[in-house]
Amino acid sequence: MIKNKEITSRDENFAEWFTNIVQKAGVVDYTSVKGFYIMAPNGYAIWENMQKVLDDMFKKTGHKNIYMPMLIPESLLLKEKEHIEGFAPEVAWVTQGGANKLEEKLCIRPTSETLFCDYYSKIVKSYRDLPKLYNQWCSVVRWEKETRPLLRGREFLWQEGHTIHATEQEAKEETLRMLNVYRDFFVNYLAIPVLVGQKTEKEKFAGAENTYTCEALMYNGVCLQSATSHYFGQKFAKAFDMKFLDKDNKLKYVYQTSWGITTRALAATIMVHGDDNGLVLPPMIAPTKVVIIPIGKDENIAKICKNVCKKLEDNNISCILDDSDKSPGFKFSQYEMEGVPLRIELGKRDYENGKITLVRRDTQEGMQINLDEDILKAVETTLKTIQKDMLERATQRCEKMTYTAKSLKDFEEIISSHPGFIKAMWCGDINCEEKIKKINGIKSRCIPFKQEQLDEKCACCGKKAKHMVVWGIQY
Amino acid sequence: MIKNKEITSRDENFAEWFTNIVQKAGVVDYTSVKGFYIMAPNGYAIWENMQKVLDDMFKKTGHKNIYMPMLIPESLLLKEKEHIEGFAPEVAWVTQGGANKLEEKLCIRPTSETLFCDYYSKIVKSYRDLPKLYNQWCSVVRWEKETRPLLRGREFLWQEGHTIHATEQEAKEETLRMLNVYRDFFVNYLAIPVLVGQKTEKEKFAGAENTYTCEALMYNGVCLQSATSHYFGQKFAKAFDMKFLDKDNKLKYVYQTSWGITTRALAATIMVHGDDNGLVLPPMIAPTKVVIIPIGKDENIAKICKNVCKKLEDNNISCILDDSDKSPGFKFSQYEMEGVPLRIELGKRDYENGKITLVRRDTQEGMQINLDEDILKAVETTLKTIQKDMLERATQRCEKMTYTAKSLKDFEEIISSHPGFIKAMWCGDINCEEKIKKINGIKSRCIPFKQEQLDEKCACCGKKAKHMVVWGIQY
């Protein structure tokens, strides 16, 4: 593989590689304010595709979109105790409107549970009004100390679903339904294998009874919490007085969930699949699936390229025909950097031999087909193969980077040589979590649904183990 | 027409009617913070449809979406003098992040010219980098004193396009191109006739050289500025040092435009077409185009209704089949309130006679067709007719409510009896604008592209007239 000289290799310095390619591939750009980034055209187009897929999934599972204000009065944010303890240290406060100081300061939403609760408490009266299944797409602000593009911004784009239900069972089903939507999205669209399970008490969302998560492993072995789904029980319902008259004529509190995914999913896509030449986008989510590059000036070649482009577009395969004056080499690099899954080239020699060349972005593999073959079919097949192969490679790498620890010493050895997912038994005691965290900041990722009995004892304290937990260093 | 008793008639009290139906139709809801509204499911779904149509138009004219931070440092906002004078009195200031007071206060974007300029000044070096044609969908905050749902919120959803060009001509063409996109959208999708033209110096956007506008007339004769497109010349380019190396090897300032449309377009749709039973949505933009209501419990009826629904959906006509236990009358009112353009009913007597009934929302007109006829075709034809008729009625009303004034007395008489668009000649002097404004707050709407020579003299001062201007009371 020819290495792009302008960017740091991902094996040399992964962090620098990431910062390099997100800018060069037109995903993100910097601003003069710390922690605030510009989502550049290529990045935003990928996010739009992600939104389309997810929004469709949400609507098919009965959800509707609404839009809530971006500002939350302090008194509303303070209503649920655990929630505010989690968020107060990191919210941005608006204290002045026009020339006047505000009577009550307003925070920019770090998340919108409190707004949804306030709304639901007003519009829900009877069991007939339930469930309420609303979602919103917006940006939120959290005043983080350490910031990095896409991974930890002070502002980021996301989606937050907030639902209320008449029964505990319905709400719990919803929590898991949406976790499954996310898993489906990661695996079948982003070609990213994810570990699904429940967060420990220590790591769950501020105010939730249970938090479920999709955890992904990046190329460098660092973990990324990629989507979460929370079951709130009646905690917020009690704080916000969300009651309804049930069929049995009794007033009851609702049961609640929330679930969200952010532009971190875009970071994950880059950090799982990208290589030293730039982004490698899964065809299912790539804004441009195919780029066609005619080589040399030739009328016949130009005509064929135009026809191929039209044919692909007519079949809903997004396609760019680049017949600009730039050199073929320059174009190759540019579209590789941007992650376009498939390149079609047609030069004079190929043309004279009745051939056309297809080059896969993921493997850089080229293949020739006859000009009189069904090019549409070849493209469709190749895109499917790329999608499948990307998931397979990522899955294999993830498996290879999953280790087992039976003692604190194992944790230390693993993390110092090759970070990744670390499976280990755990007694359920937060003190053991704290102890493990002291080793390079290793945190519990989740208690996976798929449990294994690695040992009978907790890898930290040696007491009887309750669960297998997967651990790792996180972004 | 049967009147919905729960809402104020639009002829009795238009403002109250509007506030009633936006809430009852699930368009907007109130929050505890003045000027901040919830975009409820029906309202947001209409906005989503508007976004889809417009976004497609923007992309077809070569634009790409990006996302800029929601916060602007004070120093950046202050860079262009006229711009800041226009916006400073109405921005919300973030002064605190987490527990700390910020070194420099940040305002929530009231509009993003300054951010785009800052970005463009960094990424544009050569004529090869031009034009840059970027747009963003977001919400903005303006600390208005008087607030009303959809019409004047302290936060509102919109789209803002910002483009830079190598030449004055290109930038001016872009300004008018996007004004035409908006006109097309209003006329052909929202069924709203709009008056297009140029704003006077007094009414143009803060920092613009010229502002162009689409002005619409509401049912009550009040005008609504519905979309604007601005030509900036090189004003911001100079303030932000946006220079490029041109083909002739000289450093030049870029020429700039911006253009935007807000959820006011949704207010316009409601205030032009709505009636005493609720919303009347143009089929081109209605989230649900058809509702099917089976009357009475009958297996055959249920089956036919399901088949019709499937057939419509298979042909991309969004459709709801409501076979819930609610009474037919209740359902009729509900979907009328929500503005669904076409209702299909099937009851026992109809069924036995081999008929099915279609009822238009806009005219409440019912028509029967035979069950063995092509229902899909009948629906498609009727939806097209509704769309066409809605535009025609709105156009006729607008024409009827367009008056001519030749003196200040004429202005007074017109505005006291029947507000609307008032055509009058104008000398070009801002003092005459100020004088006319003293009559019930009448403002110039625009200098229409389509000029008429009503008189030789200014209707205010009697001096030689320069233009015909359209005037009116505005939201």
HADDOCK unambig.tbl for C-alpha pairs under 7 A between the chains (distance, minus, plus):
assign (segid A and resid 36 and name CA) (segid B and resid 69 and name CA) 5.93 0.50 0.50
assign (segid A and resid 37 and name CA) (segid B and resid 69 and name CA) 6.37 0.50 0.50
assign (segid A and resid 38 and name CA) (segid B and resid 67 and name CA) 5.80 0.50 0.50
assign (segid A and resid 38 and name CA) (segid B and resid 68 and name CA) 4.94 0.50 0.50
assign (segid A and resid 38 and name CA) (segid B and resid 69 and name CA) 6.36 0.50 0.50
assign (segid A and resid 39 and name CA) (segid B and resid 66 and name CA) 5.54 0.50 0.50
assign (segid A and resid 39 and name CA) (segid B and resid 67 and name CA) 4.85 0.50 0.50
assign (segid A and resid 39 and name CA) (segid B and resid 68 and name CA) 6.54 0.50 0.50
assign (segid A and resid 40 and name CA) (segid B and resid 66 and name CA) 5.20 0.50 0.50
assign (segid A and resid 40 and name CA) (segid B and resid 67 and name CA) 6.85 0.50 0.50
assign (segid A and resid 41 and name CA) (segid B and resid 64 and name CA) 6.18 0.50 0.50
assign (segid A and resid 41 and name CA) (segid B and resid 65 and name CA) 5.88 0.50 0.50
assign (segid A and resid 41 and name CA) (segid B and resid 66 and name CA) 5.12 0.50 0.50
assign (segid A and resid 44 and name CA) (segid B and resid 65 and name CA) 6.60 0.50 0.50
assign (segid A and resid 44 and name CA) (segid B and resid 66 and name CA) 5.57 0.50 0.50
assign (segid A and resid 64 and name CA) (segid B and resid 41 and name CA) 6.17 0.50 0.50
assign (segid A and resid 65 and name CA) (segid B and resid 41 and name CA) 5.87 0.50 0.50
assign (segid A and resid 65 and name CA) (segid B and resid 44 and name CA) 6.59 0.50 0.50
assign (segid A and resid 66 and name CA) (segid B and resid 39 and name CA) 5.53 0.50 0.50
assign (segid A and resid 66 and name CA) (segid B and resid 40 and name CA) 5.19 0.50 0.50
assign (segid A and resid 66 and name CA) (segid B and resid 41 and name CA) 5.12 0.50 0.50
assign (segid A and resid 66 and name CA) (segid B and resid 44 and name CA) 5.56 0.50 0.50
assign (segid A and resid 67 and name CA) (segid B and resid 38 and name CA) 5.80 0.50 0.50
assign (segid A and resid 67 and name CA) (segid B and resid 39 and name CA) 4.83 0.50 0.50
assign (segid A and resid 67 and name CA) (segid B and resid 40 and name CA) 6.83 0.50 0.50
assign (segid A and resid 67 and name CA) (segid B and resid 44 and name CA) 6.99 0.50 0.50
assign (segid A and resid 68 and name CA) (segid B and resid 38 and name CA) 4.94 0.50 0.50
assign (segid A and resid 68 and name CA) (segid B and resid 39 and name CA) 6.53 0.50 0.50
assign (segid A and resid 69 and name CA) (segid B and resid 36 and name CA) 5.93 0.50 0.50
assign (segid A and resid 69 and name CA) (segid B and resid 37 and name CA) 6.39 0.50 0.50
assign (segid A and resid 69 and name CA) (segid B and resid 38 and name CA) 6.37 0.50 0.50
assign (segid A and resid 88 and name CA) (segid B and resid 98 and name CA) 6.78 0.50 0.50
assign (segid A and resid 89 and name CA) (segid B and resid 98 and name CA) 4.74 0.50 0.50
assign (segid A and resid 89 and name CA) (segid B and resid 99 and name CA) 6.14 0.50 0.50
assign (segid A and resid 90 and name CA) (segid B and resid 97 and name CA) 6.80 0.50 0.50
assign (segid A and resid 90 and name CA) (segid B and resid 98 and name CA) 4.31 0.50 0.50
assign (segid A and resid 91 and name CA) (segid B and resid 97 and name CA) 5.96 0.50 0.50
assign (segid A and resid 91 and name CA) (segid B and resid 98 and name CA) 4.95 0.50 0.50
assign (segid A and resid 92 and name CA) (segid B and resid 94 and name CA) 6.62 0.50 0.50
assign (segid A and resid 92 and name CA) (segid B and resid 96 and name CA) 5.71 0.50 0.50
assign (segid A and resid 92 and name CA) (segid B and resid 97 and name CA) 4.28 0.50 0.50
assign (segid A and resid 92 and name CA) (segid B and resid 98 and name CA) 5.89 0.50 0.50
assign (segid A and resid 93 and name CA) (segid B and resid 94 and name CA) 5.44 0.50 0.50
assign (segid A and resid 93 and name CA) (segid B and resid 95 and name CA) 6.37 0.50 0.50
assign (segid A and resid 93 and name CA) (segid B and resid 96 and name CA) 5.13 0.50 0.50
assign (segid A and resid 93 and name CA) (segid B and resid 97 and name CA) 6.28 0.50 0.50
assign (segid A and resid 94 and name CA) (segid B and resid 92 and name CA) 6.61 0.50 0.50
assign (segid A and resid 94 and name CA) (segid B and resid 93 and name CA) 5.45 0.50 0.50
assign (segid A and resid 94 and name CA) (segid B and resid 94 and name CA) 4.21 0.50 0.50
assign (segid A and resid 94 and name CA) (segid B and resid 95 and name CA) 6.28 0.50 0.50
assign (segid A and resid 95 and name CA) (segid B and resid 93 and name CA) 6.37 0.50 0.50
assign (segid A and resid 95 and name CA) (segid B and resid 94 and name CA) 6.28 0.50 0.50
assign (segid A and resid 95 and name CA) (segid B and resid 95 and name CA) 6.43 0.50 0.50
assign (segid A and resid 96 and name CA) (segid B and resid 92 and name CA) 5.70 0.50 0.50
assign (segid A and resid 96 and name CA) (segid B and resid 93 and name CA) 5.12 0.50 0.50
assign (segid A and resid 97 and name CA) (segid B and resid 90 and name CA) 6.79 0.50 0.50
assign (segid A and resid 97 and name CA) (segid B and resid 91 and name CA) 5.96 0.50 0.50
assign (segid A and resid 97 and name CA) (segid B and resid 92 and name CA) 4.29 0.50 0.50
assign (segid A and resid 97 and name CA) (segid B and resid 93 and name CA) 6.29 0.50 0.50
assign (segid A and resid 97 and name CA) (segid B and resid 143 and name CA) 5.79 0.50 0.50
assign (segid A and resid 98 and name CA) (segid B and resid 88 and name CA) 6.79 0.50 0.50
assign (segid A and resid 98 and name CA) (segid B and resid 89 and name CA) 4.73 0.50 0.50
assign (segid A and resid 98 and name CA) (segid B and resid 90 and name CA) 4.32 0.50 0.50
assign (segid A and resid 98 and name CA) (segid B and resid 91 and name CA) 4.97 0.50 0.50
assign (segid A and resid 98 and name CA) (segid B and resid 92 and name CA) 5.90 0.50 0.50
assign (segid A and resid 98 and name CA) (segid B and resid 143 and name CA) 5.92 0.50 0.50
assign (segid A and resid 99 and name CA) (segid B and resid 89 and name CA) 6.12 0.50 0.50
assign (segid A and resid 143 and name CA) (segid B and resid 97 and name CA) 5.78 0.50 0.50
assign (segid A and resid 143 and name CA) (segid B and resid 98 and name CA) 5.91 0.50 0.50
